Amino acid sequence: MGHKGYFMCCFLCVSALFAQKEVASDSLDTKYREDQFYFGITYNILLDTPEMVDSRGLTASVHFGFMRDLPINKRRNVSIAVGIGTSFNEYGNTLFIGEDAAQQSIFTSLDANDVTYDVNRFSTSSIEIPLEFRWRTSSAQIYKFWRFYTGIRLGYDYWYKSSFKQDGNTVIQTDIPEFNNMRLGATLSVGYNTVNFYGYYGITPFFDNATTTNGTPIDMRALKLGLLFFFL
């Protein structure tokens, strides 16, 4: 299955997540928590790109994981939550990543050099630890509520690959010394019931001490916008 098919299958799976309901008053749990699994799909935007480098092609992420809810007030609608999750990310763009004969990294704009190509993307798989401050209109009886969750997400890219393809030529890079495996981002999710709008702003750039062939520093980072689905 190709990358597009994979993301489409993940998107279709969210139809199974809309099954939350109210709880009968005789079975209330006064110590309830909003421990939740989450599943998300985002469109990725590259920020702080060098001149003539843009997002292009498949640029999306799939996220899923589990959050442990720790209420901090009597009503239990304010809490801190910590979790564990993973994400799969595709960044279609016009920055070519290769290496020269001395195995030194090359970063150059495909648009600036008027290169014809079929695919140029950067892919990563990450382990993530989300930490959130949560406010919601929930109670022990009602599971359909408004929520406002904000926090940070610490991640580690345990796998990455740069792929470039054109007629008669394929370049795959899986060992880039300038690549920064650590990820730190600020997150926000706002919504009602199962469906929430989700945003992630990458604080750490993808590369350390990297420059293009014309000497421009590369400080690219990700902005992710999409939907996040919570379910028990």
N, C-alpha and C positions, 0 to 999 in steps of 0.2 A: 504494500500500500504506500503511495507517495505521501509527501508531507501535506499536500492539500487535502487528500482523502482522510488523513489522520485527524486534521483539525476539524473537518466537516463531521466526522463520526463523533468526536468529542462534543461538538456543538449540539448534535441531535440527542445526545445522552441527557441533556439538562431537562428534557421533558419529564423525566422520572423524578425530578426533585420537588414537585409542587404538591406535596401531600401532608402539609402541616394542618393541624386542627386545634380547636379549643378542648380543654380538659374538663371533665365533670367536676363540679364543686366538691363532691364527696371524696375525691381522690387527689386533693391538692397537696403539693409538696412545698412546704414553707421554706425549705432549704434548696429550692430549685436553682440550677445553674444552666446557662446557655452553652453547654459544651456542644460544639458543632463541627461537622465536616464541612469543608468548603470546596467549591469547584468554580473556576473562572476562565474566561476567555478574554483576551485583550488584543487591541491593535497597538503595535509598537511604533513610536516616533523617535528617531535619533536626534538628539540635541547636541549643540556645540560641535557640529561637524566642520571639518576643514572646508575651505572654499571649493566649490564644484563637487562636493560629496553630498548625496541625498539618499533618502530612503527610496527603494524601488523593488518591486516584486513582492514575494510573500514576506510579510512583516507582522508576525503575530506570536502570541504565547498562550499556553495552556497551564493552569495552576490547579493543584489540589493538595489537600492536607487536612489536619485536625487541630482544633483550638480548644484549650482547657480554660474554662471560665472561672474567675475568682472574684465574686461580688464583694464590694467594699462598703455597702450601705445596707440599712435594714430592709428597705423595699427590694433590694437586690437587682435594681435596674441600672446601677453603675458598677462597673467592674474593671479589672485588669485581666487580660487574657494572654496566654503564651501558647505557642503551638509548634508543630513540625510539619513541613510540607515539601513539595518539589515543584519545579516548573520546567517546561520545555519551551525554548525560545528560538525564533527565527528572525533574523534581521537582514532582509534584502536591502542592498545598498550599492553605491557606486565606488566604494573604496576597495581597490585591489590589494590583497595581502599575499606577498610571495617572498622569495629570498634570492640573493645573488649567488655567484659562484663561491664566495667565501662564507655562505650560509648566514649572511646578515639579512635581517628583515627588510623588506621593501614595502612601503605604503604609498600608493599613488592613485590619483583620481582617474577613473576610466573615462569620464566625460571630458576631462581636460586633455586627454590623449586621444580622444575620438576613437575608442576601441569598440569594435562590434563583438558582442558576446551574448550567450543565451542565459546563463545563470551566474550571479555573484551574490553570495550570502554568507552570513556569519551565524553559526548555530551553537547553542549552549544548552546544557542540562544542569540544573542547580538543586542543591539541598538548601532549604530555607527555614529560618526560625523567626516567625512573626511575633511581635509584641505589640499589644493594642491597649488603648484606653477606650472603654465602651460606655456609651449612654444609649438607653432604649426606653420605649414606653411599655415594656412587657410587664407581666405579672405571672404568678404561679398558675393562673387559670387560662391566660390568653397567650397563644403562640404567634398570633399575627400582630405585628407591632412595627413601629418606626424605629430605625436604628441609625446611630451616628458613631462609627468606629474610626479611630485614627491611631497611627502608631509608626513603628519602624519595622523593617524587615531585613534581617541579616542573612546573607546567602553565600554559598560557596559553589562556584562552577567546577564540578568534578569532571566535566567533559566539555570540549569545545572543538569546533572545526570551521575553517574558512574554505569555501568551495567556489571555484571559478571554472566555468565551462564555456568553450566556444568551439567552432568546427575544427576538429583535429587537435584540440589542446584542452587538457584538464589539469588544474593546479589545486591540490588539496594540502592545506596546512593544519597540522594538529600539534605543533610545537612552536609557539610564538613566545620568545623570551619576554617581550614587552607586555604580554597579556596579564592583567590583574584578575586572579581567580576570585578574590573577595568581592562581595556585593553588599552595599548598604543603601537602603532606599526608604523614603517616607511614603506612607500609605494612607488612603482615605477611602472608606466605603460608606455610602449613604443610600438608604432605601427602605422599602416596606415589605414585610413578610419574607419571601424567599429571594426575590430579585433585588439586587443592589448595584448601583453604579460604583465603579471601582477605579481608583487612580493610584499610580505608583510613579514616584519621581526618583530616579537614580542619583544618589549623592556621589558615589564613587565612579570614576570613568572606567572604560573598558581597558585602557592601556596606560602604562606608566613610562614616561620618558620616550615616547614614540613621536616621530615626526614624519611628514610626507617627504617625497623626494625633492620638493622645493623648499624644505625647511620649516613648514608650518606645523606647530604642535597639534597633536591629536588628543582632544579632551572629550571625545564622544561619550555620551551617557544616554540612558533610555528613559523615555516617558511612556508609560503604559496606561491606556484608557480602555475600559470595557465593562463587562458585567461579572459580578461575583454572586454565586448562589450558595446559600447556607442551608443545610439540612441536618436533622438530628440522627 
